[in-house]
Amino acid sequence: MSVTLFLKCAGWCLLGGCLAQPSQAQAVPPVTIPQSEHRVVQSKVAGHPYDVYVHLPAGYSPAATASYPVLYVVDGDNDFAPTLEYLGLLMAEYHIPEPLVVAIGDGGPIGSPGNQRTRDFTPTATADRPGSGGAPAFLGFIEQELFPLIEKNYRADPARRTYYGYSLGGLFGAYVLFSKPTLFQNILLGSPALGYDSGQLFELEKAYHATHAALPVHVFMEVGALEPPSQQQPYQRLATLLQSGRYQGLDLHSLVLAHATHLTGKPDTMLKALGWAYTSPHATF
């Protein structure tokens, strides 16, 4: 099933230098994203349905034997199309290998009534965010249901998985980092909301460190230089912990993005994170 973006037509045309409304409404055909599919996956683990958008690399053929790296992106209702745009730029300029892209939707675009990112991306429940604390169930869906689905139906390489998330999606990525880091080769954290629930994520890091000497994963972290202290201070705390040498096997790139707020840093962060993850040796932009 093709992924379809519906474009709204205002119904105006330019005639003789003036705007005029056409006498009859014209049907506007849908615009599709080539090589893309949309699945609705009902999770037994999490108990919720998820929209899953899949983009196949150029020249992909089920009959071939080559396998592909897989990029998993949360906030998929917003970030599926931008991901493909930035990957296209990186492939053209830096000749990075094209991954198979799997974007996970969460009930609708950010800010829409049905969006459930607060439920799924938060490791703990708080009274001011009803329904929060669903990160363990969401991770269970990804590990136990989504990975098998993708790796059964597509030529996906389980040794080359990458995670990308921004803001609360970055918080969930940090939760994955200290829960089951070996699920991914790369974990990319855009402006992670590490101050959530008074910084409970750091308790998870503390518990992980008590029983693990190694953290064998490539980690990209970013925060905007113009973000408030509530965002920057927890970020710097985690960056300092990871830079201290307390973990063996960790490959870390930490970036403070100049002139960027939490909002304006989002597109630049995705481009830089994907470029870092898919260039070898890692390139910085």
PATOR-317696 format. One line per field, with one value per atom (N, C-alpha, C): x, y negated, z negated; atom name; residue in one letter; residue number from 1. Coordinates in pm, whole numbers, plus 50000, padded with zeros to 5 digits. Each point is the difference from the previous one (the first is absolute). Layout:
N
x <- (X|...)
y <- (Y|...)
z <- (Z|...)
firo <- (CA|...)
zafi <- (A|...)
lopa <- (NUM|...)
//
This chain:
285
x <- (50085|49915|50088|49981|50084|49969|50102|49980|49951|49889|49939|49989|50048|49985|49894|49893|49894|50028|50003|50025|49867|49980|49876|50014|49897|50000|49909|50048|49921|49894|50011|49897|50011|50120|50021|50092|49979|50090|50031|50108|50045|49954|49913|49947|50021|50074|50018|50061|50083|50066|49916|49878|49913|49966|49972|49960|49851|49967|49859|49971|49879|49962|49946|50051|49950|49853|49931|49856|49968|50090|49975|50122|49973|50111|50062|50131|50073|50055|49992|50054|50151|50056|50145|50052|50086|50049|50094|50006|50092|50146|50089|50143|50054|50071|50052|50151|50052|50144|50043|50076|50039|50074|49988|50072|49962|49879|49960|49871|49986|49885|49949|49874|49938|49933|50036|49937|49941|49890|49946|50025|50077|50040|49933|49920|49936|50095|50047|50096|49929|50034|49950|50077|50127|50083|49957|49986|49965|49848|49924|49856|49945|50081|49958|50036|49929|50041|50105|50088|50100|50004|50008|50025|50149|50035|50140|50022|50088|50031|50137|50005|50123|50041|50125|50055|50111|49990|50095|50112|50123|50111|49984|50062|49996|50054|49931|50044|49968|49924|49966|49921|50039|49928|49992|49880|49988|50077|50028|50067|50152|50053|50145|50043|50129|50053|50061|50032|50062|49903|50054|49918|50036|49912|50015|50002|50073|49985|49858|49953|49864|50004|49934|49986|49860|49988|49873|49983|49890|49973|49867|49999|49873|49943|49879|49926|49984|49971|49998|49895|49890|49899|50055|50098|50066|50128|50078|50140|50032|49901|50027|50052|49925|50040|50131|50021|50128|50119|49981|50108|50045|49905|50034|50070|49956|50064|50147|50027|50137|50089|49945|50077|50037|49905|50028|50114|50001|50110|50133|49999|50124|50050|49909|50041|50062|49942|50052|50135|50016|50122|50110|49964|50100|49996|49908|49992|49983|49918|49975|49916|50008|49914|49855|49910|49859|49940|49947|49937|49854|49945|49857|49946|49899|49948|49868|49991|49877|49963|49892|49954|49874|50000|49891|49910|49876|49903|49942|49948|49952|49863|49909|49862|49968|50096|49977|50117|50004|50111|50010|50119|50022|49902|49933|49904|49857|49980|49864|49936|49866|49932|50036|50030|50026|50144|50090|50142|50029|50078|50026|50149|50078|50145|50029|49921|50023|49979|49905|49977|50117|50045|50093|50147|50036|50141|50049|49912|50039|50023|50117|50032|49920|49954|49928|49871|49904|49873|50005|49942|49991|49856|49963|49860|49957|50093|49964|49991|50034|49990|49923|49869|49919|50033|50013|50032|50146|50085|50144|50059|50127|50069|49996|49968|49985|50123|50116|50121|50034|49989|50029|49912|49871|49911|50033|50033|50034|50129|50098|50122|49971|49910|49961|49938|49916|49942|50111|50095|50108|50083|50041|50090|49929|49882|49935|49908|49954|49904|50049|50050|50039|50126|50104|50122|49971|49929|49971|49918|49906|49920|50088|50086|50086|50101|50059|50107|49946|49871|49939|49957|49949|49940|50092|50113|50092|50142|50088|50140|50074|49967|50053|50110|50108|50114|49986|49973|49981|50125|50117|50124|50025|49916|50022|49872|49950|49883|50045|49929|50023|49870|50008|49883|50018|49892|50001|49873|50017|49886|50038|49903|50023|49909|50054|49926|49952|49869|49955|50046|50012|50057|50146|50072|50137|50004|49903|49990|49979|49910|49979|50127|50074|50127|50099|50003|50087|49954|49869|49946|50047|49995|50050|50149|50075|50145|50037|49923|50034|49910|49917|49918|50049|50007|50044|50080|50120|50077|50041|50015|50049|49892|49877|49898|50036|50081|50034|50151|50046|50140|50024|49904|50008|49875|50018|49888|50022|49907|50014|49896|50049|49915|49999|49892|49986|49934|50070|49949|49912|50054|49918|49944|49876|49933|50039|50127|50056|49954|49943|49951|49863|49941|49867|49998|49895|49979|50121|50045|50113|50126|50017|50122|50010|49886|50001|50085|50027|50086|50137|50047|50133|50003|49886|49992|50014|49947|50014|50146|50066|50142|50083|49968|50071|49985|49880|49975|50072|50000|50072|50150|50055|50144|50041|49911|50032|50024|49947|50013|50066|50040|50059|50124|50107|50120|50006|49920|50006|49867|50010|49885|50034|49992|50053|49905|49992|49907|50056|49960|50036|49887|50034|49899|50027|49898|50002|49905|50045|49917|50009|49887|49997|49908|50036|49912|50025|49898|50015|50060|50087|50066|49902|49885|49902|49885|50014|49896|50009|49890|50001|50085|50039|50079|49936|49868|49932|50029|50039|50036|50151|50074|50145|50070|49957|50071|49995|49884|50001|50080|49995|50079|50149|50048|50142|50038|49908|50025|50022|49912|50016|50125|50025|50119|50127|50004|50117|50016|49889|50006|50056|49951|50042|50142|50044|50135|50105|49956|50092|50083|49970|50073|49946|49881|49944|49948|49989|49949|50098|50027|50084|49917|50065|49935|49905|49986|49908|50066|49929|50044|49901|50045|49911|50036|49896|50017|49896|50044|49913|50011|49886|49999|49906|50052|49915|49983|49878|49973|49985|50093|50001|49874|49952|49888|49868|49990|49881|49915|49869|49903|49956|49910|49950|49927|49931|49924|50091|50079|50080|50114|50039|50107|49958|49870|49953|50045|49978|50044|50151|50075|50146|50053|49937|50043|49981|49886|49978|50104|50028|50099|50137|50041|50131|50008|49893|50000|50009|49920|50002|50133|50054|50130|50110|49994|50100|49987|49877|49979|50040|49978|50016|50127|50088|50130|50106|50097|50106|50135|50092|49980|49895|49950|49892|50042|49913|50023|49914|50052|49923|49973|49885|49954|49980)
y <- (50119|49881|49877|49907|49882|49903|49929|49891|49881|49940|49892|49874|49892|49869|49924|49955|49928|49850|49937|49857|49928|49899|49924|49888|49985|49897|49887|49877|49885|49962|50053|49973|49865|49945|49870|50015|49916|49998|49856|49980|49866|49968|49901|49962|49851|49963|49860|49920|50063|49930|49990|50054|49995|50142|50018|50131|50018|50114|50030|50143|50029|50135|50072|50123|50074|50034|50011|50025|50139|50095|50136|50051|50068|50057|50114|50006|50105|50100|50127|50104|49989|50012|49991|50140|50051|50136|50008|50113|50015|50007|49958|50011|50114|50092|50114|49991|50061|50012|50133|49998|50126|50093|50129|50103|50003|49956|49991|50075|50050|50080|49954|50024|49966|50124|50035|50112|49948|50057|49977|50127|49987|50116|49991|50097|50008|50071|49929|50058|50074|50127|50075|49964|49964|49966|49867|49897|49867|49980|50079|49986|49888|49949|49888|50027|49938|50007|49893|50031|49904|49996|49878|49984|50018|50087|50026|49968|49904|49957|50057|50068|50068|49944|49961|49955|50096|50050|50096|49929|50044|49938|50013|49910|50005|50133|50061|50127|50119|49978|50110|50108|50124|50113|50112|50049|50111|50124|50013|50119|49994|49882|49986|50055|50013|50057|49896|49882|49898|49953|49970|49945|49854|49928|49856|49959|49893|49940|49945|49990|49952|49880|49894|49880|49997|50006|49992|49858|49936|49861|49994|49939|49978|49865|49968|49883|50011|50119|50028|49923|49959|49922|49866|49948|49875|50023|50098|50006|50099|50071|50095|49927|49903|49929|49923|49923|49932|50095|50117|50098|50037|50024|50038|49885|49878|49884|49989|50010|49982|50117|50120|50114|49980|49947|49975|49901|49894|49903|50064|50081|50065|50102|50070|50096|49928|49885|49926|49937|49947|49925|50088|50098|50078|50149|50038|50138|50100|49964|50093|50117|50116|50111|49970|50032|49971|50106|49959|50098|50023|50106|50021|49915|49919|49909|50054|50006|50040|49890|49928|49891|50044|49978|50048|49882|50005|49898|50022|49892|50007|49937|50038|49953|49870|49945|49875|49905|49892|49904|49941|49951|49936|49884|49995|49894|50035|50107|50041|50073|50004|50061|50146|50074|50142|50037|49903|50032|50052|50109|50067|50008|49905|50005|49987|49922|49989|50135|50076|50135|50092|50002|50103|49968|49874|49964|49976|50001|49966|50126|50011|50121|50014|49887|50003|49920|50032|49930|49882|49887|49883|49952|49939|49960|49892|49915|49891|50042|50125|50050|50132|49993|50123|50096|50127|50103|50016|49922|50009|50126|50026|50115|50124|49986|50116|50043|49942|50036|50149|50067|50143|50080|49968|50070|49967|49874|49960|50067|50009|50072|50148|50057|50138|50021|49905|50008|49999|49909|49989|50128|50048|50115|50131|50021|50130|50013|49888|50008|49929|49877|49925|50056|50025|50058|50130|50096|50124|49974|49907|49969|49948|49904|49940|50102|50077|50091|50127|50027|50111|49958|49878|49957|49918|49956|49918|50051|49963|50043|49903|50010|49911|50070|49927|50056|49965|50098|49970|49949|50019|49950|49853|49943|49862|49917|50000|49919|49864|49894|49867|49944|49934|49934|49850|49928|49854|49950|49907|49936|49861|49910|49861|49962|49924|49950|50118|50021|50119|50127|49995|50114|50021|49891|50013|50057|49963|50061|50150|50041|50143|50069|49934|50057|50016|49904|50012|50115|50019|50114|50131|50009|50119|50018|49891|50005|50068|49975|50058|50118|50044|50119|50116|49978|50106|49937|49951|49925|50082|50132|50081|50027|49951|50012|49919|49895|49911|49983|49983|49966|49852|49917|49856|49952|49913|49937|49849|49933|49858|49922|49911|49931|49851|49951|49859|49930|49904|49921|50081|50105|50090|49929|50031|49937|50070|49988|50076|49949|49880|49948|50054|50080|50055|50073|49979|50065|49983|49875|49965|50079|50033|50066|50147|50070|50142|50085|49949|50073|50026|49909|50017|50113|50030|50117|50128|49999|50115|50017|49889|50006|50052|49955|50044|50151|50050|50143|50080|49947|50069|50005|49888|49994|50094|50024|50087|50143|50038|50140|50017|49890|50007|49910|50056|49921|49949|50057|49966|49943|49916|49945|49998|50117|50015|49950|49869|49940|49865|49957|49868|49904|49891|49908|49858|49940|49859|49926|49887|49918|49854|49931|49857|49923|49875|49904|49864|49916|49866|49903|49912|49903|49899|49981|49903|50066|50126|50068|49959|50013|49957|50092|49950|50084|50134|50005|50127|50107|49958|50095|50020|49891|50007|50068|49972|50053|50152|50065|50147|50058|49932|50045|50000|49890|49991|50102|50028|50101|50137|50037|50130|50003|49892|49994|50018|49936|50013|50144|50064|50139|50090|49981|50087|49969|49876|49962|50036|50046|50023|50127|50082|50126|50113|49984|50104|50120|49987|50111|50039|50130|50054|50017|49977|50025|49893|49891|49893|49907|49974|49902|49885|49884|49889|49876|49933|49867|49910|49898|49907|49863|49937|49877|49898|49878|49886|49918|49992|49940|49848|49926|49854|49937|49895|49918|50077|50116|50084|50003|49986|50026|50146|50038|50138|50025|49900|50016|49987|49894|49977|50099|50065|50098|50134|50023|50133|50044|49922|50048|50013|49904|50006|50123|50031|50116|50130|50016|50124|50017|49895|50008|50036|49935|50026|50140|50042|50131|50113|49990|50105|49999|49882|49992|50063|49975|50058|50152|50049|50143|50080|49944|50080|49970|49917|49981|50077|50054|50077|49963|49941|49962|49891|49985|49905|49861|49937|49861|49908|49882|49899|49885|49938|49901|49866)
z <- (50000|50000|50000|50093|50010|49889|49954|49906|50080|49963|50079|49917|50056|49939|50078|49935|50068|49992|50115|50009|50014|49919|50006|50104|50080|50102|49955|50006|49956|50101|50123|50099|50067|50006|50062|50120|50102|50114|50036|50070|50036|50141|50014|50130|50021|50106|50032|49888|49920|49890|49876|50000|49884|49957|49872|49949|50024|50061|50024|49965|49952|49963|50123|50027|50116|49983|50114|49995|49946|50023|49954|49924|49889|49922|50079|49995|50069|49900|50037|49912|49996|49880|49982|49974|50085|49980|49880|49934|49887|50047|49914|50026|49916|50061|49927|49986|49896|49980|50061|50109|50065|49906|50029|49924|49851|49968|49860|49974|49880|49961|49863|49975|49872|49943|49879|49930|49869|49959|49866|49920|49893|49920|49864|49968|49869|49904|49901|49906|49888|49983|49886|49873|50016|49885|49939|50084|49951|49990|50077|49997|50085|50094|50083|50146|50094|50140|50032|50094|50044|50153|50053|50143|50023|50093|50031|50148|50025|50136|50038|50113|50043|50136|50011|50128|50042|50123|50053|50075|49985|50073|50150|50074|50147|50048|50097|50054|49913|49892|49910|50074|49978|50058|49898|49971|49904|50043|50130|50050|49981|49973|49984|49864|49981|49876|49907|50051|49917|49892|49882|49892|49979|49933|49986|49852|49969|49868|49986|49877|49977|49906|50041|49917|49943|49866|49931|49948|50039|49964|49927|49881|49930|50042|49951|50050|50151|50046|50143|50077|49935|50070|50045|49928|50037|50078|49960|50043|50111|50050|50109|50124|50050|50122|49983|49890|49983|49996|49940|49996|50140|50088|50137|50073|49973|50064|49959|49870|49953|50041|50000|50049|50147|50078|50141|50018|49919|50008|49963|49895|49956|50100|50065|50103|50120|50036|50114|49971|49879|49968|49944|49914|49929|50036|50089|50049|49887|49902|49889|50052|49936|50040|49966|50090|49974|49909|49885|49912|50036|49950|49999|49884|50024|49897|49946|49867|49933|49903|50030|49914|49926|49869|49915|49966|50046|49966|49862|49943|49862|49984|50090|49985|50071|50072|50071|49984|50078|49988|49860|49967|49870|49984|49886|49974|50036|50074|50036|49882|49994|49884|49977|50106|49984|49971|50004|49983|49859|49993|49873|49965|50047|49972|49852|49926|49855|49933|50047|49945|50030|50125|50045|49975|49991|49992|49858|49902|49863|49916|49936|49923|49872|49941|49873|50012|49914|50000|49905|50041|49914|49996|49887|49981|50098|50042|50089|50146|50030|50137|49997|50001|49993|50114|49963|50099|50029|49935|50025|49937|50032|49943|50086|50129|50086|50076|49970|50074|49992|49886|49998|50097|50006|50092|50145|50028|50135|50047|49910|50034|50022|49922|50021|50137|50043|50134|50106|49986|50100|50004|49884|49996|50035|49944|50013|50122|50053|50110|50127|49987|50119|50064|49920|50057|50076|49939|50075|50126|49996|50118|50113|49969|50102|50051|49911|50041|50067|49986|50073|50140|50013|50125|50090|49948|50078|49979|50089|49990|49909|49872|49898|49921|49975|49927|49852|49912|49858|49931|50061|49940|50033|50087|50042|49982|49879|49968|49943|50038|49946|49947|49886|49939|50008|50037|49995|49933|49903|49937|49951|49997|49961|49884|49905|49884|49914|49986|49928|50070|50133|50073|49963|49969|49951|49860|49916|49867|50011|50090|50018|50049|50089|50046|49886|49906|49883|49911|49991|49926|50063|50132|50069|49973|50001|49981|49869|49895|49870|49962|50092|49978|50084|50133|50091|50114|49970|50100|50120|49984|50112|50105|49978|50103|50124|49981|50109|50012|50122|50024|49972|50038|49979|49927|49901|49931|50011|50067|50031|49920|49912|49904|50031|50060|50026|49883|49940|49888|49905|49940|49918|49877|49966|49886|49871|49963|49888|49864|49995|49873|49962|50085|49973|49866|49925|49870|49909|49988|49913|50032|50127|50043|49961|49999|49964|50094|50118|50094|49939|49916|49941|49897|49941|49912|50082|50119|50089|50042|50030|50036|49882|49882|49880|49980|50018|49984|50108|50122|50108|49970|49957|49973|49887|49906|49886|50043|50116|50043|50137|50062|50133|50009|50052|50023|50144|50087|50142|50048|50103|50068|50149|50064|50136|50108|50014|50095|50044|50120|50050|49961|49931|49949|50051|50057|50040|49909|49942|49913|50043|49992|50039|49909|49974|49936|50063|50005|50057|49901|50048|49913|49942|50062|49952|49926|49967|49922|49853|49926|49859|49913|49880|49909|49969|49995|49970|50104|50120|50105|50007|49985|50015|49882|49878|49884|49991|50015|50000|50116|50115|50115|49965|49944|49965|49893|49910|49897|50063|50094|50065|50087|50075|50083|49916|49884|49912|49951|49964|49956|50110|50120|50110|50046|49981|50040|49895|49884|49888|50014|50098|50016|49915|49944|49914|50078|50134|50080|50110|50007|50106|50128|50112|50128|50047|49925|50037|50102|50109|50101|49994|49950|49968|50080|50053|50058|49937|49927|49930|50066|50027|50077|49938|49977|49965|50128|50047|50129|49985|50059|49987|50057|49931|50047|50011|49940|50017|49874|50017|49896|50010|49911|50006|50132|50050|50124|50123|50005|50120|50015|49893|50008|50056|50012|50038|50139|50106|50132|50013|49944|50007|49927|49887|49921|50077|50066|50074|50109|50075|50106|49944|49892|49942|49938|49933|49936|50103|50106|50102|50074|50026|50065|49915|49871|49909|49995|49993|49983|50123|50119|50121|50080|49947|50063|49921|50068|49935|50061|49920|49859|49986|49877|49975|50045|50078|50041|49916|49970|49929|50097|49983|50096|49933)
firo <- (N|CA|C|N|CA|C|N|CA|C|N|CA|C|N|CA|C|N|CA|C|N|CA|C|N|CA|C|N|CA|C|N|CA|C|N|CA|C|N|CA|C|N|CA|C|N|CA|C|N|CA|C|N|CA|C|N|CA|C|N|CA|C|N|CA|C|N|CA|C|N|CA|C|N|CA|C|N|CA|C|N|CA|C|N|CA|C|N|CA|C|N|CA|C|N|CA|C|N|CA|C|N|CA|C|N|CA|C|N|CA|C|N|CA|C|N|CA|C|N|CA|C|N|CA|C|N|CA|C|N|CA|C|N|CA|C|N|CA|C|N|CA|C|N|CA|C|N|CA|C|N|CA|C|N|CA|C|N|CA|C|N|CA|C|N|CA|C|N|CA|C|N|CA|C|N|CA|C|N|CA|C|N|CA|C|N|CA|C|N|CA|C|N|CA|C|N|CA|C|N|CA|C|N|CA|C|N|CA|C|N|CA|C|N|CA|C|N|CA|C|N|CA|C|N|CA|C|N|CA|C|N|CA|C|N|CA|C|N|CA|C|N|CA|C|N|CA|C|N|CA|C|N|CA|C|N|CA|C|N|CA|C|N|CA|C|N|CA|C|N|CA|C|N|CA|C|N|CA|C|N|CA|C|N|CA|C|N|CA|C|N|CA|C|N|CA|C|N|CA|C|N|CA|C|N|CA|C|N|CA|C|N|CA|C|N|CA|C|N|CA|C|N|CA|C|N|CA|C|N|CA|C|N|CA|C|N|CA|C|N|CA|C|N|CA|C|N|CA|C|N|CA|C|N|CA|C|N|CA|C|N|CA|C|N|CA|C|N|CA|C|N|CA|C|N|CA|C|N|CA|C|N|CA|C|N|CA|C|N|CA|C|N|CA|C|N|CA|C|N|CA|C|N|CA|C|N|CA|C|N|CA|C|N|CA|C|N|CA|C|N|CA|C|N|CA|C|N|CA|C|N|CA|C|N|CA|C|N|CA|C|N|CA|C|N|CA|C|N|CA|C|N|CA|C|N|CA|C|N|CA|C|N|CA|C|N|CA|C|N|CA|C|N|CA|C|N|CA|C|N|CA|C|N|CA|C|N|CA|C|N|CA|C|N|CA|C|N|CA|C|N|CA|C|N|CA|C|N|CA|C|N|CA|C|N|CA|C|N|CA|C|N|CA|C|N|CA|C|N|CA|C|N|CA|C|N|CA|C|N|CA|C|N|CA|C|N|CA|C|N|CA|C|N|CA|C|N|CA|C|N|CA|C|N|CA|C|N|CA|C|N|CA|C|N|CA|C|N|CA|C|N|CA|C|N|CA|C|N|CA|C|N|CA|C|N|CA|C|N|CA|C|N|CA|C|N|CA|C|N|CA|C|N|CA|C|N|CA|C|N|CA|C|N|CA|C|N|CA|C|N|CA|C|N|CA|C|N|CA|C|N|CA|C|N|CA|C|N|CA|C|N|CA|C|N|CA|C|N|CA|C|N|CA|C|N|CA|C|N|CA|C|N|CA|C|N|CA|C|N|CA|C|N|CA|C|N|CA|C|N|CA|C|N|CA|C|N|CA|C|N|CA|C|N|CA|C|N|CA|C|N|CA|C|N|CA|C|N|CA|C|N|CA|C|N|CA|C|N|CA|C|N|CA|C|N|CA|C|N|CA|C|N|CA|C|N|CA|C|N|CA|C|N|CA|C|N|CA|C|N|CA|C|N|CA|C|N|CA|C|N|CA|C|N|CA|C|N|CA|C|N|CA|C|N|CA|C|N|CA|C|N|CA|C|N|CA|C|N|CA|C|N|CA|C|N|CA|C|N|CA|C|N|CA|C|N|CA|C|N|CA|C|N|CA|C|N|CA|C|N|CA|C|N|CA|C|N|CA|C|N|CA|C|N|CA|C|N|CA|C|N|CA|C|N|CA|C|N|CA|C|N|CA|C|N|CA|C|N|CA|C|N|CA|C|N|CA|C|N|CA|C|N|CA|C|N|CA|C|N|CA|C|N|CA|C|N|CA|C|N|CA|C|N|CA|C|N|CA|C|N|CA|C|N|CA|C|N|CA|C|N|CA|C|N|CA|C|N|CA|C|N|CA|C|N|CA|C|N|CA|C|N|CA|C|N|CA|C|N|CA|C|N|CA|C|N|CA|C|N|CA|C|N|CA|C|N|CA|C|N|CA|C|N|CA|C|N|CA|C|N|CA|C|N|CA|C|N|CA|C|N|CA|C|N|CA|C)
zafi <- (M|M|M|S|S|S|V|V|V|T|T|T|L|L|L|F|F|F|L|L|L|K|K|K|C|C|C|A|A|A|G|G|G|W|W|W|C|C|C|L|L|L|L|L|L|G|G|G|G|G|G|C|C|C|L|L|L|A|A|A|Q|Q|Q|P|P|P|S|S|S|Q|Q|Q|A|A|A|Q|Q|Q|A|A|A|V|V|V|P|P|P|P|P|P|V|V|V|T|T|T|I|I|I|P|P|P|Q|Q|Q|S|S|S|E|E|E|H|H|H|R|R|R|V|V|V|V|V|V|Q|Q|Q|S|S|S|K|K|K|V|V|V|A|A|A|G|G|G|H|H|H|P|P|P|Y|Y|Y|D|D|D|V|V|V|Y|Y|Y|V|V|V|H|H|H|L|L|L|P|P|P|A|A|A|G|G|G|Y|Y|Y|S|S|S|P|P|P|A|A|A|A|A|A|T|T|T|A|A|A|S|S|S|Y|Y|Y|P|P|P|V|V|V|L|L|L|Y|Y|Y|V|V|V|V|V|V|D|D|D|G|G|G|D|D|D|N|N|N|D|D|D|F|F|F|A|A|A|P|P|P|T|T|T|L|L|L|E|E|E|Y|Y|Y|L|L|L|G|G|G|L|L|L|L|L|L|M|M|M|A|A|A|E|E|E|Y|Y|Y|H|H|H|I|I|I|P|P|P|E|E|E|P|P|P|L|L|L|V|V|V|V|V|V|A|A|A|I|I|I|G|G|G|D|D|D|G|G|G|G|G|G|P|P|P|I|I|I|G|G|G|S|S|S|P|P|P|G|G|G|N|N|N|Q|Q|Q|R|R|R|T|T|T|R|R|R|D|D|D|F|F|F|T|T|T|P|P|P|T|T|T|A|A|A|T|T|T|A|A|A|D|D|D|R|R|R|P|P|P|G|G|G|S|S|S|G|G|G|G|G|G|A|A|A|P|P|P|A|A|A|F|F|F|L|L|L|G|G|G|F|F|F|I|I|I|E|E|E|Q|Q|Q|E|E|E|L|L|L|F|F|F|P|P|P|L|L|L|I|I|I|E|E|E|K|K|K|N|N|N|Y|Y|Y|R|R|R|A|A|A|D|D|D|P|P|P|A|A|A|R|R|R|R|R|R|T|T|T|Y|Y|Y|Y|Y|Y|G|G|G|Y|Y|Y|S|S|S|L|L|L|G|G|G|G|G|G|L|L|L|F|F|F|G|G|G|A|A|A|Y|Y|Y|V|V|V|L|L|L|F|F|F|S|S|S|K|K|K|P|P|P|T|T|T|L|L|L|F|F|F|Q|Q|Q|N|N|N|I|I|I|L|L|L|L|L|L|G|G|G|S|S|S|P|P|P|A|A|A|L|L|L|G|G|G|Y|Y|Y|D|D|D|S|S|S|G|G|G|Q|Q|Q|L|L|L|F|F|F|E|E|E|L|L|L|E|E|E|K|K|K|A|A|A|Y|Y|Y|H|H|H|A|A|A|T|T|T|H|H|H|A|A|A|A|A|A|L|L|L|P|P|P|V|V|V|H|H|H|V|V|V|F|F|F|M|M|M|E|E|E|V|V|V|G|G|G|A|A|A|L|L|L|E|E|E|P|P|P|P|P|P|S|S|S|Q|Q|Q|Q|Q|Q|Q|Q|Q|P|P|P|Y|Y|Y|Q|Q|Q|R|R|R|L|L|L|A|A|A|T|T|T|L|L|L|L|L|L|Q|Q|Q|S|S|S|G|G|G|R|R|R|Y|Y|Y|Q|Q|Q|G|G|G|L|L|L|D|D|D|L|L|L|H|H|H|S|S|S|L|L|L|V|V|V|L|L|L|A|A|A|H|H|H|A|A|A|T|T|T|H|H|H|L|L|L|T|T|T|G|G|G|K|K|K|P|P|P|D|D|D|T|T|T|M|M|M|L|L|L|K|K|K|A|A|A|L|L|L|G|G|G|W|W|W|A|A|A|Y|Y|Y|T|T|T|S|S|S|P|P|P|H|H|H|A|A|A|T|T|T|F|F|F)
lopa <- (1|1|1|2|2|2|3|3|3|4|4|4|5|5|5|6|6|6|7|7|7|8|8|8|9|9|9|10|10|10|11|11|11|12|12|12|13|13|13|14|14|14|15|15|15|16|16|16|17|17|17|18|18|18|19|19|19|20|20|20|21|21|21|22|22|22|23|23|23|24|24|24|25|25|25|26|26|26|27|27|27|28|28|28|29|29|29|30|30|30|31|31|31|32|32|32|33|33|33|34|34|34|35|35|35|36|36|36|37|37|37|38|38|38|39|39|39|40|40|40|41|41|41|42|42|42|43|43|43|44|44|44|45|45|45|46|46|46|47|47|47|48|48|48|49|49|49|50|50|50|51|51|51|52|52|52|53|53|53|54|54|54|55|55|55|56|56|56|57|57|57|58|58|58|59|59|59|60|60|60|61|61|61|62|62|62|63|63|63|64|64|64|65|65|65|66|66|66|67|67|67|68|68|68|69|69|69|70|70|70|71|71|71|72|72|72|73|73|73|74|74|74|75|75|75|76|76|76|77|77|77|78|78|78|79|79|79|80|80|80|81|81|81|82|82|82|83|83|83|84|84|84|85|85|85|86|86|86|87|87|87|88|88|88|89|89|89|90|90|90|91|91|91|92|92|92|93|93|93|94|94|94|95|95|95|96|96|96|97|97|97|98|98|98|99|99|99|100|100|100|101|101|101|102|102|102|103|103|103|104|104|104|105|105|105|106|106|106|107|107|107|108|108|108|109|109|109|110|110|110|111|111|111|112|112|112|113|113|113|114|114|114|115|115|115|116|116|116|117|117|117|118|118|118|119|119|119|120|120|120|121|121|121|122|122|122|123|123|123|124|124|124|125|125|125|126|126|126|127|127|127|128|128|128|129|129|129|130|130|130|131|131|131|132|132|132|133|133|133|134|134|134|135|135|135|136|136|136|137|137|137|138|138|138|139|139|139|140|140|140|141|141|141|142|142|142|143|143|143|144|144|144|145|145|145|146|146|146|147|147|147|148|148|148|149|149|149|150|150|150|151|151|151|152|152|152|153|153|153|154|154|154|155|155|155|156|156|156|157|157|157|158|158|158|159|159|159|160|160|160|161|161|161|162|162|162|163|163|163|164|164|164|165|165|165|166|166|166|167|167|167|168|168|168|169|169|169|170|170|170|171|171|171|172|172|172|173|173|173|174|174|174|175|175|175|176|176|176|177|177|177|178|178|178|179|179|179|180|180|180|181|181|181|182|182|182|183|183|183|184|184|184|185|185|185|186|186|186|187|187|187|188|188|188|189|189|189|190|190|190|191|191|191|192|192|192|193|193|193|194|194|194|195|195|195|196|196|196|197|197|197|198|198|198|199|199|199|200|200|200|201|201|201|202|202|202|203|203|203|204|204|204|205|205|205|206|206|206|207|207|207|208|208|208|209|209|209|210|210|210|211|211|211|212|212|212|213|213|213|214|214|214|215|215|215|216|216|216|217|217|217|218|218|218|219|219|219|220|220|220|221|221|221|222|222|222|223|223|223|224|224|224|225|225|225|226|226|226|227|227|227|228|228|228|229|229|229|230|230|230|231|231|231|232|232|232|233|233|233|234|234|234|235|235|235|236|236|236|237|237|237|238|238|238|239|239|239|240|240|240|241|241|241|242|242|242|243|243|243|244|244|244|245|245|245|246|246|246|247|247|247|248|248|248|249|249|249|250|250|250|251|251|251|252|252|252|253|253|253|254|254|254|255|255|255|256|256|256|257|257|257|258|258|258|259|259|259|260|260|260|261|261|261|262|262|262|263|263|263|264|264|264|265|265|265|266|266|266|267|267|267|268|268|268|269|269|269|270|270|270|271|271|271|272|272|272|273|273|273|274|274|274|275|275|275|276|276|276|277|277|277|278|278|278|279|279|279|280|280|280|281|281|281|282|282|282|283|283|283|284|284|284|285|285|285)
//
